[in-house]
């Protein structure tokens, strides 16, 4: 069914849909939201592609680090999490912390939007804070304040996804297609942002790259404000007396326990992919032959390459399971995730082999990088979406949103871990560094496959009432 089809669903609409139904299913509403999210993604990934390179090459060097307001207290906080830090390890820790908080704070942003500000005001405030944060990065003194604005703004702007769902009444089949279009806007942004911001940051001046991210965020805010009339109204929660929450059965409690136990395992499984914004850029800048056509390519462009490859591999994995399903019974989600984790573990091995060739200061060809991205993106495409589907399917209705948020926390926890691991790059050879990642990811794959068998028995209903 086309997004442009605006037939009203047959079932009765909830109260928040009764007052103004003009926005329901209208393509303009989706267009404005997708446009806003595309520019949010442009600003986020543009800044993220530069952050660790900017800090290790410029900001955290003598003559600059002394000028950062509040950096002493900020560093002390980091060292309580990661231990003593200096040089590239300090930059990697900050990058890991920022990436982790960017995925964790939308949980808090959702609560603020639902209980205090409403979705529209939360998104506008978040966009303003993100814009301010990008422009504050133009000054050494305001670096810590900039990160605080960016993290807070990202958490509030994360409510955008809820507004996409609000465009459609319950049961409207266009919802799934809308989220696909919405996600496509993000994918385009991930490809474009490192090309634009990376070139400006690495080739012109770091602050030009961050400034481009800020301009992109400003455009996104303007797009959103211009489409306010097509935005769904904030849902109104009416409290009329005590609402009895459904009680969870023993089977449901065991299910929640199992899913929570999977969080740290999945966080380890994701480290190879999340390292792309951290240690991979540092290693690539030092070891890849980046001279193309007589010009030195910005190393941040490798993130755009990864986005292009991941688009293709995601489609390939979808078609693979469709093909598999026509011939054999598809395995459970956790088995799928475990199997593709082993594929993801091969990706760091590619870089470990490249490190052998790079020993002695030799540069390695970008074919090694392309091979890494292809293998890693195949693995991640088989882990992340399927893992989200597992949490969504298995979560008990009484705590469905909370449990699904735990899956998002897997990525946050993985970024925190990568912040520590990338700091070991100066202490280990490239072969040992990437080999360590391969071993950790493979270990996560083993645990997932073991859990698939153990949990199958653990989660089986034990009483007739639970069946």
For each residue, the residues with C-beta under 8 A, 3 or more apart:
1: 5 173 174 177
2: 5
3: 25 27 30 174 177 178 181
4: 27
5: 1 2 25 174
6: 24 25 26
7: 25
8: 21 24 25 169
9: 13 169 170 171 172
10:
11: 169 170 171
12:
13: 9 17 18 21 169
14: 17 18 169 170 235
15: 18 236 238
16: 19 166 232 233 234 235 236
17: 13 14 21 24 169
18: 13 14 15 21
19: 16 233
20: 23 233
21: 8 13 17 18 24
22: 26 229 230
23: 20 26 29 167 229 230 231 232
24: 6 8 17 21 167 168 169
25: 3 5 6 7 8 167 168 169 172 174
26: 6 22 23 29 30 167 230
27: 3 4 30 31
28: 31 32 227 230
29: 23 26 32 33 167 227 230 231 232
30: 3 26 27 33 34 164 167 178 181 182
31: 27 28 34 35 227
32: 28 29 35 36 223 224 226 227 230 231
33: 29 30 36 37 160 163 164 167 182 224 227 231
34: 30 31 37 38 181 182 184 185
35: 31 32 38 39 185 220 223 224 227
36: 32 33 39 40 123 127 160 220 221 223 224 227
37: 33 34 40 41 160 182 185 186 189 220
38: 34 35 41 42 185 186 188 189 220
39: 35 36 42 43 189 216 217 219 220 221 223
40: 36 37 43 44 127 130 157 160 189 217 220
41: 37 38 44 45 185 186 189 190 193
42: 38 39 45 46 189 192 193 196 197 213 216 217 220
43: 39 40 46 47 130 131 134 193 213 214 216 217 220
44: 40 41 47 48 102 130 154 193 213
45: 41 42 48 49 189 190 193 194 303
46: 42 43 49 50 193 194 196 197 198 209 212 213 216
47: 43 44 50 51 134 137 150 197 209 210 213
48: 44 45 51 95 98 99 277 303
49: 45 46 193 194 197 198 201 277 281 300 303
50: 46 47 53 54 197 198 201 202 206 209 210 300
51: 47 48 54 55 94 95 98 277
52: 55 56 91 92 94 95 277 278 281 282 422
53: 50 56 57 201 202 281 282 285 299 300
54: 50 51 57 58 59 201 206 209 210
55: 51 52 58 59 60 90 91 94 95
56: 52 53 60 87 88 91 282
57: 53 54 61
58: 54 55 61 64 206
59: 54 55 64 65 68 140 143 206
60: 55 56 64 65 87 90 91
61: 57 58 64 65
62: 65 66
63: 66
64: 58 59 60 61 67 68 140
65: 59 60 61 62 68 71
66: 62 63
67: 64 140 141
68: 59 64 65 71 74 140 141 143 144
69: 141 142 143 144 145
70: 73 74 144 145
71: 65 68 74 75 143 144
72: 75 76
73: 70 76 77
74: 68 70 71 77 78 144
75: 71 72 78 79 85 90
76: 72 73 79 80
77: 73 74 80 81
78: 74 75 81 82 85 90 93 94 97
79: 75 76 82 83 84 85
80: 76 77
81: 77 78 93 97 416
82: 78 79 85 89 93 419 420 423
83: 79
84: 79
85: 75 78 79 82 89 90 93 423
86: 89 90
87: 56 60 90 91 426
88: 56 91 92 282 422 423 425 426
89: 82 85 86 92 93 422 423 424 425 426
90: 55 60 75 78 85 86 87 93 94 423
91: 52 55 56 60 87 88 94 95
92: 52 88 89 95 96 278 279 282 418 419 420 422 423 425
93: 78 81 82 85 89 90 96 97 419 420 423
94: 51 52 55 78 90 91 97 98 147 419
95: 48 51 52 55 91 92 98 99 277 278 419 422
96: 92 93 99 100 278 415 416 417 418 419 420 422
97: 78 81 93 94 100 101 415 416 419
98: 48 51 94 95 101 102 147 150 151
99: 48 95 96 102 103 274 277 278 412 415 418 419
100: 96 97 103 104 412 413 414 415 416 419
101: 97 98 104 105 151 154 412
102: 44 98 99 105 150 151 154 412 415
103: 99 100 106 408 409 411 412 415
104: 100 101 107 108 155 408 409 412
105: 101 102 108 109 151 152 154 155 158
106: 103 109 110 154 155 158 159 408
107: 104 110 111 155 405 408 409
108: 104 105 111 112 155
109: 105 106 112 113 122 126 154 155 156 157 158 159
110: 106 107 113 114 158 159 162
111: 107 108 114 115
112: 108 109 115 116 117 122 155 156
113: 109 110 116 117 118 119 121 122 123 156 159 162 234
114: 110 111 119 237
115: 111 112
116: 112 113
117: 112 113 121 122 125 156
118: 113 121 122 234
119: 113 114 122 123 159 162 163 166 234
120: 123 124 163 228 231 234
121: 113 117 118 124 125
122: 109 112 113 117 118 119 125 126 156 157 159
123: 36 113 119 120 126 127 156 157 159 160 163 224
124: 120 121 127 128 221 224 225
125: 117 121 122 128 129 153 156
126: 109 122 123 129 130 152 153 154 155 156 157 158 159
127: 36 40 123 124 130 131 153 157 217 220 221 224
128: 124 125 131 132 153 221
129: 125 126 132 133 149 150 152 153 156
130: 40 43 44 126 127 133 134 149 150 153 154 157 217
131: 43 127 128 134 135 153 214 217 218 221
132: 128 129 135 136 146 149 153
133: 129 130 136 137 145 146 147 148 149 150 153
134: 43 47 130 131 137 146 150 210 211 213 214 217
135: 131 132 138 210 211 214
136: 132 133 139 142 143 145 146 149
137: 47 133 134 142 143 146 207 210 214
138: 135 207 210 211
139: 136 142 143
140: 59 64 67 68 143
141: 67 68 69
142: 69 136 137 139 145 146
143: 59 68 69 71 136 137 139 140 146 147
144: 68 69 70 71 74 147 148
145: 69 70 133 136 142 148 149
146: 132 133 134 136 137 142 143 149 150
147: 94 98 133 143 144 150 151
148: 133 144 145 151 152
149: 129 130 132 133 136 145 146 152 153
150: 47 98 102 129 130 133 134 146 147 153 154
151: 98 101 102 105 147 148 154 155
152: 105 126 129 148 149 155 156
153: 125 126 127 128 129 130 131 132 133 149 150 156 157
154: 44 101 102 105 106 109 126 130 150 151 157 158
155: 104 105 106 107 108 109 112 126 151 152 158
156: 109 112 113 117 122 123 125 126 129 152 153 159
157: 40 109 122 123 126 127 130 153 154 160
158: 105 106 109 110 126 154 155 161
159: 106 109 110 113 119 122 123 126 156 162 163
160: 33 36 37 40 123 157 163 164
161: 158 164 165 182
162: 110 113 119 159 165 166
163: 33 119 120 123 159 160 166 167 231 232
164: 30 33 160 161 167 178 179 182
165: 161 162 168 175 179
166: 16 119 162 163 232 233 235
167: 23 24 25 26 29 30 33 163 164 175 178 232
168: 24 25 165 172 174 175 178
169: 8 9 11 13 14 17 24 25 172
170: 9 11 14
171: 9 11
172: 9 25 168 169 175
173: 1 176 177
174: 1 3 5 25 168 177 178
175: 165 167 168 172 178 179
176: 173 179 180
177: 1 3 173 174 180 181
178: 3 30 164 167 168 174 175 181 182
179: 164 165 175 176 182 183
180: 176 177 183 184
181: 3 30 34 177 178 184 185
182: 30 33 34 37 161 164 178 179 185 186
183: 179 180 186 187
184: 34 180 181 187 188
185: 34 35 37 38 41 181 182 188 189
186: 37 38 41 182 183 189 190
187: 183 184 190 191 307 310 311
188: 38 184 185 191 192
189: 37 38 39 40 41 42 45 185 186 192 193
190: 41 45 186 187 193 194 303 304 307
191: 187 188 194 195 304 307 308 311
192: 42 188 189 195 196 304
193: 41 42 43 44 45 46 49 189 190 196 197 198 213 216 304
194: 45 46 49 190 191 197 198 298 300 301 302 303 304 307
195: 191 192 198 199 301 304
196: 42 46 192 193 199 200 212
197: 42 46 47 49 50 193 194 200 201 209 210 212 213 300
198: 46 49 50 193 194 195 201 202 209 298 299 300 301 303 304
199: 195 196 202 203 204 209 298 301
200: 196 197 203 204 205 208 209 211 212
201: 49 50 53 54 197 198 204 205 206 208 209 210 298 300
202: 50 53 198 199 206 209 298 299 300
203: 199 200 298
204: 199 200 201 208 209
205: 200 201 208 209
206: 50 54 58 59 201 202 209 210
207: 137 138 210 211
208: 200 201 204 205 211 212
209: 46 47 50 54 197 198 199 200 201 202 204 205 206 212 213
210: 47 50 54 134 135 137 138 197 201 206 207 213 214
211: 134 135 138 200 207 208 214 215
212: 46 196 197 200 208 209 215 216
213: 42 43 44 46 47 134 193 197 209 210 216 217
214: 43 131 134 135 137 210 211 217 218
215: 211 212 218 219
216: 39 42 43 46 193 212 213 219 220
217: 39 40 42 43 127 130 131 134 213 214 220 221
218: 131 214 215 221 222
219: 39 215 216 222 223
220: 35 36 37 38 39 40 42 43 127 216 217 223 224
221: 36 39 124 127 128 131 217 218 224 225
222: 218 219 225 226
223: 32 35 36 39 219 220 226 227
224: 32 33 35 36 123 124 127 220 221 227 228
225: 124 221 222 228
226: 32 222 223
227: 28 29 31 32 33 35 36 223 224 230 231
228: 120 224 225 231
229: 22 23
230: 22 23 26 28 29 32 227
231: 23 29 32 33 120 163 227 228
232: 16 23 29 163 166 167
233: 16 19 20 166 236
234: 16 113 118 119 120
235: 14 16 166
236: 15 16 233
237: 114
238: 15
239: 243
240:
241:
242:
243: 239
244:
245: 398
246: 397 398
247: 398
248: 252 253 256 396 398 399
249: 252 253 465 466
250: 253 254 462 463 466
251: 254 255 459 461 462 466
252: 248 249 255 256 396 398
253: 248 249 250 256 257
254: 250 251 257 258 458 459
255: 251 252 258 259 394 395 396 459
256: 248 252 253 259 260 395 396 399 403
257: 253 254 260 261
258: 254 255 261 262 394 451 455 458 459
259: 255 256 262 263 390 391 394 395 403 406
260: 256 257 263 406
261: 257 258 264 265 451
262: 258 259 265 266 334 448 451
263: 259 260 266 267 406 407 409 410 413
264: 261 267 268 413
265: 261 262 268 269 444 447 448 451
266: 262 263 269 270 337 383 387 407 410 414 444 448
267: 263 264 270 271 410 411 413 414 417
268: 264 265 271 414 417 440 441 443 444
269: 265 266 337 341 344 383 441 444 445 448
270: 266 267 273 274 380 383 384 410 411 414
271: 267 268 274 275 414 417 418 421 437 440 441
272: 275 344 345 347 348 376 379 380 437 438 441
273: 270 276 344 376 377 379 380
274: 99 270 271 277 278 411 414 415 418
275: 271 272 278 279 280 348 418 421 422 437
276: 273 280 281 302 303 306 376
277: 48 49 51 52 95 99 274 280 281 303
278: 52 92 95 96 99 274 275 281 282 418 419 422
279: 92 275 282 283 418 421 422 425 433
280: 275 276 277 283 284 302 351
281: 49 52 53 276 277 278 284 285 299 300 302 303
282: 52 53 56 88 92 278 279 285 286 422 425
283: 279 280 286 287 351 425 430 433 434
284: 280 281 287 288 290 299 302 369
285: 53 281 282 288 290 299
286: 282 283
287: 283 284 354 355 358 363 364 430
288: 284 285 299 302 363 364 365 366 368 369
289: 363 364 365 366
290: 284 285 296 297 298 299 366
291: 294 295 296 297
292: 295 296 297 366
293:
294: 291
295: 291 292
296: 290 291 292
297: 290 291 292 301
298: 194 198 199 201 202 203 290 301
299: 53 198 202 281 284 285 288 290 302
300: 49 50 53 194 197 198 201 202 281 303 304
301: 194 195 198 199 297 298 304 305
302: 194 276 280 281 284 288 299 305 306 369 373
303: 45 48 49 190 194 198 276 277 281 300 306 307
304: 190 191 192 193 194 195 198 300 301 307 308
305: 301 302 308 309 369 370 373
306: 276 302 303 309 310 373 376 377
307: 187 190 191 194 303 304 310 311
308: 191 304 305 311 312
309: 305 306 312 313 370 373 374 377
310: 187 306 307 313 314 373 377 380 381
311: 187 191 307 308 314 315
312: 308 309 315 316 377
313: 309 310 316 317 374 377 378 380 381
314: 310 311 317 318 377 381 385
315: 311 312 318 319
316: 312 313 319 320 378 381
317: 313 314 320 321 340 378 381 382
318: 314 315 321 322
319: 315 316 322 323
320: 316 317 323 324
321: 317 318 324 325 330 336
322: 318 319 325 326
323: 319 320 326 327
324: 320 321 327 328 330
325: 321 322 328 329 330
326: 322 323
327: 323 324
328: 324 325
329: 325
330: 321 324 325 336
331: 335 336 339
332: 335 336 452 456
333: 336 337 386 387 389 390 393
334: 262 337 338 390 448 451 452 455
335: 331 332 338 339 449 452
336: 321 330 331 332 333 339 340 382 386
337: 266 269 333 334 340 341 382 383 386 387 390 448
338: 334 335 341 342 445 446 448 449 451 452
339: 331 335 336 342 343 382 445 449
340: 317 336 337 343 344 378 379 380 381 382 383 386
341: 269 337 338 344 345 379 383 441 442 444 445 448
342: 338 339 345 346 379 442 445
343: 339 340 346 347 375 378 379 382
344: 269 272 273 340 341 347 375 376 378 379 380 383 441 445
345: 272 341 342 348 349 379 438 439 441 442 445
346: 342 343 349 350 375 379 438
347: 272 343 344 350 351 372 373 375 376 379 438
348: 272 275 345 351 352 372 434 435 437 438 441
349: 345 346 352 353 434 435 438
350: 346 347 353 354 368 371 372 375
351: 280 283 347 348 354 355 368 372 430 434
352: 348 349 355 356 430 431 433 434 435 438
353: 349 350 356 357 368 431
354: 287 350 351 357 358 364 368 372 430
355: 287 351 352 358 359 429 430 431 433 434
356: 352 353 359 431
357: 353 354 362 364 368
358: 287 354 355 361 362 363 364 430
359: 355 356 362 429 430 431
360:
361: 358
362: 357 358 359
363: 287 288 289 358
364: 287 288 289 354 357 358 368
365: 288 289 368
366: 288 289 290 292 369 370
367: 370 371
368: 288 350 351 353 354 357 364 365 371 372
369: 284 288 302 305 366 372 373
370: 305 309 366 367 373 374
371: 350 367 368 374 375
372: 347 348 350 351 354 368 369 375 376
373: 302 305 306 309 310 347 369 370 376 377
374: 309 313 370 371 377 378
375: 343 344 346 347 350 371 372 378 379
376: 272 273 276 306 344 347 372 373 379 380
377: 273 306 309 310 312 313 314 373 374 380 381
378: 313 316 317 340 343 344 374 375 381 382
379: 272 273 340 341 342 343 344 345 346 347 375 376 382 383
380: 270 272 273 310 313 340 344 376 377 383 384
381: 310 313 314 316 317 340 377 378 384 385
382: 317 336 337 339 340 343 378 379 386
383: 266 269 270 337 340 341 344 379 380 386 387
384: 270 380 381 387 388
385: 314 381 388 389
386: 333 336 337 340 382 383 389 390
387: 266 333 337 383 384 390 391 407 410
388: 384 385 391 392 404 407
389: 333 385 386 392 393
390: 259 333 334 337 386 387 393 394
391: 259 387 388 394 395 403 404 406 407
392: 388 389 395 400 404
393: 333 389 390
394: 255 258 259 390 391 403
395: 255 256 259 391 392 399 400 403 404
396: 248 252 255 256 399 400 403
397: 246 400
398: 245 246 247 248 252
399: 248 256 395 396 402 403
400: 392 395 396 397 403 404
401: 404 405
402: 399 405 406
403: 256 259 391 394 395 396 399 400 406 407
404: 388 391 392 395 400 401 407 408
405: 107 401 402 408 409
406: 259 260 263 391 402 403 409 410
407: 263 266 387 388 391 403 404 410
408: 103 104 106 107 404 405 411 412
409: 103 104 107 263 405 406 412 413
410: 263 266 267 270 387 406 407 413 414
411: 103 267 270 274 408 414 415
412: 99 100 101 102 103 104 408 409 415 416
413: 100 263 264 267 409 410 416 417
414: 100 266 267 268 270 271 274 410 411 417 418
415: 96 97 99 100 102 103 274 411 412 418 419
416: 81 96 97 100 412 413 419 420
417: 96 267 268 271 413 414 420 421
418: 92 96 99 271 274 275 278 279 414 415 421 422
419: 82 92 93 94 95 96 97 99 100 278 415 416 422 423
420: 82 92 93 96 416 417 423 424
421: 271 275 279 417 418 424 436 437
422: 52 88 89 92 95 96 275 278 279 282 418 419 425
423: 82 85 88 89 90 92 93 419 420 426
424: 89 420 421 427 428 433 436
425: 88 89 92 279 282 283 422 428 433
426: 87 88 89 423
427: 424
428: 424 425 432 433 436
429: 355 359 432 433
430: 283 287 351 352 354 355 358 359 433 434
431: 352 353 355 356 359 434 435
432: 428 429 435 436
433: 279 283 352 355 424 425 428 429 430 436 437
434: 283 348 349 351 352 355 430 431 437 438
435: 348 349 352 431 432 438 439
436: 421 424 428 432 433 439 440
437: 271 272 275 348 421 433 434 440 441
438: 272 345 346 347 348 349 352 434 435 441 442
439: 345 435 436 442 443
440: 268 271 436 437 443 444
441: 268 269 271 272 341 344 345 348 437 438 444 445
442: 341 342 345 438 439 445 446
443: 268 439 440 446 447
444: 265 266 268 269 341 440 441 447 448
445: 269 338 339 341 342 344 345 441 442 448 449
446: 338 442 443 449 450
447: 265 443 444 450 451
448: 262 265 266 269 334 337 338 341 444 445 451 452
449: 335 338 339 445 446 452 453
450: 446 447 453 454
451: 258 261 262 265 334 338 447 448 454 455
452: 332 334 335 338 448 449 455 456
453: 449 450 456 457
454: 450 451 457 458
455: 258 334 451 452 458 459
456: 332 452 453 459 460
457: 453 454 460
458: 254 258 454 455
459: 251 254 255 258 455 456
460: 456 457
461: 251 466 467
462: 250 251 466
463: 250 466 467
464: 467
465: 249
466: 249 250 251 461 462 463
467: 461 463 464
